[in-house]
Amino acid sequence: MSDELHVNSDELRKLGTSFATHAYDLGRHLSDFRRQTDLTALRDETGVTDEMSRELTELSEVVGRMLGRLQDRLDEIASGMKEGAMNTEAADEDMAELMRGVQ
């Protein structure tokens, strides 16, 4: 097993950007989902009873909250990856500076 660790900060940054993009896309879809599961719209378009529409609305609200939390986590992961990339670059620069001083 190797004792070396290599982090490609560019790839880590790209992955962080990908997570941020997915979080943004999820947010857009979540807005659409909330619009489409509106209590009034459900009742008007499907003719379901008030009780059924309330249950469906409660379920859609739970799903909406879960998706909102997922979006938040994706954003957190994206930020962490980007921060990790910056920290890796700073550590690499510090190491390079140290090595230049040794020569």
C-alpha positions as CSV (number, residue, x, y, z in Angstrom):
1,M,0.0,0.0,0.0
2,S,1.4,3.4,-1.0
3,D,1.8,6.2,1.6
4,E,1.3,8.8,-1.1
5,L,-1.8,10.8,-1.6
6,H,-2.5,12.8,-4.7
7,V,-5.5,15.1,-5.1
8,N,-6.2,16.6,-8.5
9,S,-7.6,19.9,-7.5
10,D,-8.9,20.6,-11.1
11,E,-10.9,17.4,-11.1
12,L,-12.1,18.1,-7.5
13,R,-13.3,21.5,-8.6
14,K,-15.0,20.1,-11.7
15,L,-16.8,17.5,-9.5
16,G,-17.9,20.3,-7.1
17,T,-19.2,22.3,-10.0
18,S,-21.1,19.2,-11.2
19,F,-22.7,18.9,-7.8
20,A,-23.7,22.6,-7.8
21,T,-25.2,22.2,-11.2
22,H,-27.3,19.2,-10.0
23,A,-28.4,21.1,-7.0
24,Y,-29.5,24.0,-9.2
25,D,-31.4,21.7,-11.5
26,L,-33.0,19.9,-8.6
27,G,-34.2,23.3,-7.3
28,R,-35.8,24.1,-10.7
29,H,-37.5,20.8,-10.8
30,L,-38.6,21.2,-7.2
31,S,-40.3,24.5,-8.0
32,D,-42.1,22.8,-10.9
33,F,-43.1,19.9,-8.6
34,R,-44.5,22.3,-6.0
35,R,-46.5,24.2,-8.7
36,Q,-47.9,21.0,-10.1
37,T,-48.9,19.6,-6.7
38,D,-50.8,22.7,-5.5
39,L,-54.0,21.8,-3.6
40,T,-56.2,24.0,-5.7
41,A,-54.8,22.7,-9.0
42,L,-55.2,19.1,-7.9
43,R,-58.8,19.7,-6.9
44,D,-59.7,21.6,-10.0
45,E,-57.9,19.4,-12.5
46,T,-58.7,15.9,-11.1
47,G,-61.9,16.3,-9.3
48,V,-60.6,14.5,-6.2
49,T,-62.3,15.0,-2.9
50,D,-61.1,17.5,-0.4
51,E,-59.8,14.8,1.9
52,M,-57.9,13.1,-0.9
53,S,-56.4,16.4,-2.0
54,R,-55.3,17.2,1.5
55,E,-53.6,13.8,1.8
56,L,-51.9,14.3,-1.5
57,T,-50.9,17.8,-0.6
58,E,-49.4,16.6,2.7
59,L,-47.5,13.9,0.8
60,S,-46.2,16.4,-1.8
61,E,-45.1,18.7,1.0
62,V,-43.1,15.9,2.6
63,V,-41.5,15.1,-0.7
64,G,-40.9,18.7,-1.3
65,R,-39.1,19.1,2.0
66,M,-37.0,16.0,1.4
67,L,-36.0,17.2,-2.0
68,G,-35.2,20.7,-0.6
69,R,-32.9,19.0,2.0
70,L,-31.3,17.0,-0.8
71,Q,-30.7,20.2,-2.7
72,D,-29.1,21.8,0.4
73,R,-26.8,18.7,0.8
74,L,-25.7,18.8,-2.8
75,D,-24.8,22.5,-2.4
76,E,-22.9,21.7,0.8
77,I,-21.0,18.9,-1.0
78,A,-20.2,21.2,-3.9
79,S,-18.9,23.9,-1.6
80,G,-16.8,21.4,0.3
81,M,-15.2,20.0,-2.9
82,K,-14.4,23.5,-4.1
83,E,-12.9,24.4,-0.7
84,G,-11.0,21.2,-0.8
85,A,-9.6,22.1,-4.2
86,M,-8.5,25.5,-2.9
87,N,-6.9,24.0,0.2
88,T,-5.1,21.4,-1.9
89,E,-3.7,24.1,-4.2
90,A,-2.6,26.2,-1.2
91,A,-0.9,23.1,0.4
92,D,0.8,22.3,-3.0
93,E,2.0,25.9,-3.2
94,D,3.3,25.8,0.4
95,M,5.1,22.6,-0.3
96,A,6.6,24.0,-3.5
97,E,7.8,27.1,-1.6
98,L,9.3,24.9,1.1
99,M,11.1,22.8,-1.5
100,R,12.5,25.9,-3.2
101,G,13.8,27.0,0.1
102,V,15.6,23.7,0.6
103,Q,17.4,24.0,-2.7
